[in-house]
Amino acid sequence: MGWVWTAVGVWVLLAVPIAVLLGRVIRRADHQEHEASTDGPVPRPVPRRPARGPGPHR
């Protein structure tokens, strides 16, 4: 039964740093993407057609 607790402990000790590193990588990528999107001209929004009403009932 001790091997189960050992496996759980090792899993936690490996999962926590990996989760922190993954969070940092994602945050850095989002930050870079945000910087890249604000460097150039701001794109105009695409106009949307108004929603059509309900069709004829049959």
N, C-alpha and C positions, 0 to 999 in steps of 0.2 A: 504494500500500500504506500510505502514511502516513495516509490518511483513515480506515483501519480502526482504527489505534491511537488516532487522535483520537476516533473514535466510542466506542471502549471506555473511554477516559479520561473523556470527558464523561459516559458512562453511569454509571461508578463514582462520579464526583464528584456526580452528582445522586442516585444510589441510596442512598448512605450516609446523607446527612442526612435523606432521606425515611424511611428505615428507622428512624432514631433518633427522629424526630418521631412516627411511627406507634407505636413502642414506648411512648413517653411517653403518648400519647393512650390507648392500651389500658390501661396501668398506672393512669392517673388514673381511667378509667371503672371498672375493677375495684375500685379503692379506694373510690370513691363508692358503688358497688353494695354493697360489704361494709359500709360505714358505715350505709347505709340499711337493710340487712337486720338489723343488730344494734340498731337504735333501738327497735323495737317488741317486743311479746311474742314469745317463741321459739315457733314453730309445733311442734305435736306431730307426730312421724312417723306416716305412714299405716300402719296395721297391714297386714301381708301374710298372705295365706292360705298354709298349708303346701303345698309342691309335692306333686302327686299322683304316686303310683307308676305304674309301667308298666301299661298296660291289658292286657286279656286277649289272648293270642296266638291268632291264627286259623290 
